[in-house]
Amino acid sequence: MGYFTRPEGLTSDLAPLTTGRVTACLDSHQWHYEVADEGDVGGWWDGYWFVFSFRGKSKEIFFAHAIWNRGVPASEFNQAVLYANEWNSEHLWPMMSVRERDDTIVVLTDFSVDYGFGLTDEQLDLHIRCAIDTMVSALTWMDSKYPDYVDNK
């Protein structure tokens, strides 16, 4: 018995990450999206803007991020950072960060996976659904911290 030895006859159905595979996954759920010229895939899920992009030398890193839609003034920046840190200390995914832009705060959530060795269609579907679900949860949680501010869509 050998450790970490692939059994004979076992084939790999791992394929590279591509924009086409991401859009095929989204199509399988009948989700609406758009594809930017550089291949990023974006769309609205539960009222939040999501972007699925590809990073790394070979575009092997699946990088998803979603943007909070509230118009909260920059004076709330420090408190928002504390909320983001609270989220990050209690959750594995997604990472939440806060930035200041045009006298308001911007909250971003990030989820990334390195697919340097490829992935199955099932793994891609799982990670896309995980990214969407966890980011919606994080941003909805942040909404609860600022109930008096309307969304910015």
Beta strands, then each sheet from edge to edge (+ up, - down):
strand 1: 34-35
strand 2: 41-45
strand 3: 48-55
strand 4: 61-67
strand 5: 95-101
strand 6: 104-114
sheet 1: 1+ 2- 3+ 4- 6+ 5-
end
